[in-house]
Amino acid sequence: MTFGQSIKHVFGNYATFQGRASRSEFWWWYLFTTIVSVILFIPAMPWYFEWVGTISTPDTLTVVPALSGMATLGIVLSLIWTLAILIPTLGVAVRRLHDTNRSAWWLLLWFLACCAIGPIILIIFWALPSTPGPNRYGEGPAQPAN
């Protein structure tokens, strides 16, 4: 599956949690959402780095710097984007787990983020090859027409 096919397929299956997703579909989607997220957050980066700088200074009171118009725009656009891709991202993550013959319940590992073990395990699962042939979640990943 190509980059464009992956994006079209994930948006086309916006809230589909059944079936299977190939590795290429999942990782192209992940790359796409990461690139767009970074681009949308660029206007807020100067404010963000100033805020992080005030937190890392132990001798000062932590005061959140004032938001500029551009920083506000970057934060609002990032928030809207995050909300827009939340459901399709969960859907493709679930379908990718199904493709490795694992239940969607494995996504609960994400909540072990405090020790980084959960996300690392999920990344390993998502990187594993597909289960050959049909499994309990259906036939192999659908390949959209060109």
N, C-alpha and C positions, 0 to 999 in steps of 0.2 A: 504494500500500500504506500502510495506517495504522500508527501507532505499535504498537498491540497486535498487529496482524496480522504485523508485521515480527518482533517478539519471538517470537511463537508459531512463525512459519515458520523462524526461525534455530534455535530449540531443537528443532523437529521434524526439522530436517535437521542434527542435531548434528555429525556427522562426514562430511557430504557435500561432496566436493571437485569434483564434476562438475556441469555445468550452469551456469546463469547467475543472477545476483542483480541486481535493479534498484537504481538509486541510492537510492530511498527505503528499500528494505529495508536496505541497508548503513548509511546515515546514521542511520536510526532506531535500529538496533542499536547503533551507535557512541554515540549520545546516551544510550541506556538504560544501557549498561555504564559510561559515564563517571559518570552520576548515582549509580548504585549504588556504584561504587568510592569516590566522594567521601564518601557517607553512611557507608559502612562504616569509612572511615579517620578520621572525625571524633574518635572517642575517643583516637586516637593523635596528633592534631595538636599538642597542647601539648608533648608529649615530642619530637616531630619538630622543632618550631621551636626548642626549647631545644638540641637536638642540632646543628641547622644553625647556631645562634648560636655554639656552641663551636668549630665548624669554621672559621667566618669570622673568628675572633679570632686573629691571627697570633702574639700574644705568649704564648699559653697552650698547654699540652699538650692535644692532642685526647683528651678523655675522653668516652666515651659516657655520657650521663646514665642513671641507674637507671630501669628501666621500672616504671611503676605498673601496677596491675591493669587499669585502663581502657585504657592504652596497649597493653598486651599483648593485650587483647581486640581492639582495633582492628586491630593488626598481624596477628593470627591470622585474623580474619574477612576481612581484605583478601587475605591469602595464599590462603585457601580459595576465595574468590570468583574470584581471578585464575586459579587452577588450573582451576576449574569452567568458566570461559568461554574458556579458551585454545583448545581445539579448535574450538568453534563460531565463534569470532572468526576463526581462520585459514580455516575453511571459507567463511564469507561473504566474506572478503577475496579468496580465490581465485576464488570464483564471480563477484565483482564485476569482477575483472580479466578473467575469461572473457567477461563481458558487453561489455567494450570490445575484445574479440578479442585479448587478450593472454594469454600463458602465465603459469602460476603461478610460474614461475622469476623473474618480476619482483619477487616478494616478497623476494628476496635483497638488493634495494636497501636494505631496512631496516637492513642491517648497515653501511651507509655513514652511520649516524647521527652519527658523530663530526664530520662536516662538514655535517650537516643536508641534504645534497643528496638522498640516497636517500629519506628520508621525504617530502620536499617533492615529489619526482617521483611517488611512490606516491599522495599525496593528490591531485595533479593527475589521475592516471589514474583514481582512484576517483570523481572529480568529473565526469569526461567523460560525455557522453551515451552511451546504449546503442548498439551496432551495430544498425541497423535490420534486422528480419527475422532469419532463421537465420544463424548463423556456424559456424565449425568446432567450437564447443562446444555446439551445439544450437540449439533454438528460443529465442525471447525468454524473459525471466524468467517463471517460473510465478507466476500471480496466485492466491493462496489464496482459497477460497470465504469469503464473509462469515460 
